[in-house]
Amino acid sequence: MAQQVQRRRLSEERTAALVDRLKALLGDRCTTSASEREHHAHGESYHADAPPDAVCYPTSTEEVSAIVKLCAEAGAPIVAFGAGTSLEGHVCALEGGITIDLKRMNAVLEVNAEDLDATVQAGVTRKQLNAYLRDTGLFFPVDPGADATLGGMAATRASGTNAVRYGTMRENVLSLTVVLADGRVVKTASRARKSSAGYDLTRLFVGSEGTLGIITEVTVKLYGIPEATSAAVCAFPDVGSAVQTAIETIQSGIPISRVEFLDDQGMIAVNRYSRLSYPEQPTLFFEFVGTEAGVAEQAERVKEIALANGGAQFQWATTPEERSRLWQARHDLHYATLAMRPGAKAWSTDACVPISRLAELIVTMREHTKDVPFYVTSLGHVGDGNFHMGFVIDPNDPVEFAETERLNAILLERTLALGGTCTGEHGVGSGKSKYLRAEHGDAAVDLMKTIKAALDPANLLNPGKVLPSN
């Protein structure tokens, strides 16, 4: 069954006193309503709900700082909340306390078109930013699928479908404004594209999942919208042939924008959910960007590689409407798999290995899951070795939960043995903290704990996440 959390809550009296002070600061933007607390008790995964004692909606860095100072005085845990799309228990309030929902901090503060950067409040979503940039000829490329907030994407070091060409949030964040555990406000860097001045504080907070500070503003890189874009879908006779095509594409130096893998079960779910009619076989989704001539050359070279590996039915999508429909279907896979078993929950896990070992990993896991009694899909951002499995289970069924735990352990142990990481983009949260020592070693994890203790000695910021308890 889903893990039941143990909470170290404040007393009712201290909680009530803190809430009174927060309401004096924020008015009705601090709430204890049951529906609001329940909404902030979970992300989009199997993890057990854990509601906060109250939810605050600040509109500025100064208000976040004031909230944090009050919580620090009271000794109350603090959980930052963006769009709630996380998959590893990041936003569950394991020890109660206060959730700071940043969605009302949704202003685009500055766009420097000539310098190719923008500064936004943490609650701005990637789609909102790109809509704002539409007339500038620029765009922000990091695309995790969900319409996540930029603050949340920075906090989890998100990546997604475009990472093979444009990189992850780690490569695309120039600077952050962060509120520390005692309420102090830190700006981690300037807008300069490189610096040798002091420690790299930006990278310290990117991927820290709200455990070291609360990100309130993000400065990101922008890119010119390509002259031409084309997309294609190609079916393959088996998983190995599809993944090998992706590997050869990358090894050939073809500057492809996206290359995504869906197995046959994923294609069945996508066809039903999005009312499409693609072959229900292991499939690659490609996107090519650049000049008209460059796109044509990339596409032809990839088509040759695909056909040599048994690919068939190469289908093109060249108009914006066709491409949008194609990629929306891919992005809807999470909901498509859930629709295959109404009422179930998705245990979506991810791993990342050197691309030369990716086919081996996927084929191995397909063998391990072929006889399970629940729906399982495989998805890969195969251009950079990132691979996901989706288990559609009843988390309250102890047999299904135990079997999924076993399969997840096999995946992650095999991933680490192949020189990979236990999470390529979902983050650690509370779900994968037990794998950190196996991946990084005792000395590295102990150093992480030292950093946490230095910045958050009372362990108020998102307690129970990232770092293992032992």
Buried (B, 14 or more C-beta within 10 A) or exposed (E): EBBEBEBEBBEEEEBBBBBEBBBEBBEEBBBBEEEBBEBBBBBBBBBBEBBBBBBBBBBBBEBBBBBBBBBBEBEBBBBBBBBBBBBBBBBBBBBBBBBBBBBBBBBBEEBEEEEBBBBBBBBBBBEBBBEBBEEEEBBBBBBBBBEBBBBBBBBBBBBBBBBBBBBBBBEBBBBBBBBBBBBEBEBBBEBEEEEEEEEEBBBBBBBBBBBBBBBBBBBBBBBEBBEBBBBBBBBBEBBBBBBBBBBBBBEEEBEBBBBBBBBBBBBBBBBEBBEEEBBBBBBBBBBBBBEEEBBBBBBEBBBEBBEEBBBEEBBBBBEEEBBEBBBEBBBBBBEBBBBBBEEBBBBBBBBBBEBEBBBBBBBBBBEBBEEBEBBBBBBBBBBBBBBBBBBBBBBEBEEBBEBBEEBBEBBBEBBBEBEBBBBBBBBBBBBBBBBBBBBBEEEEBEEBEEBBEEBBEBBBBBBBBBBBEE
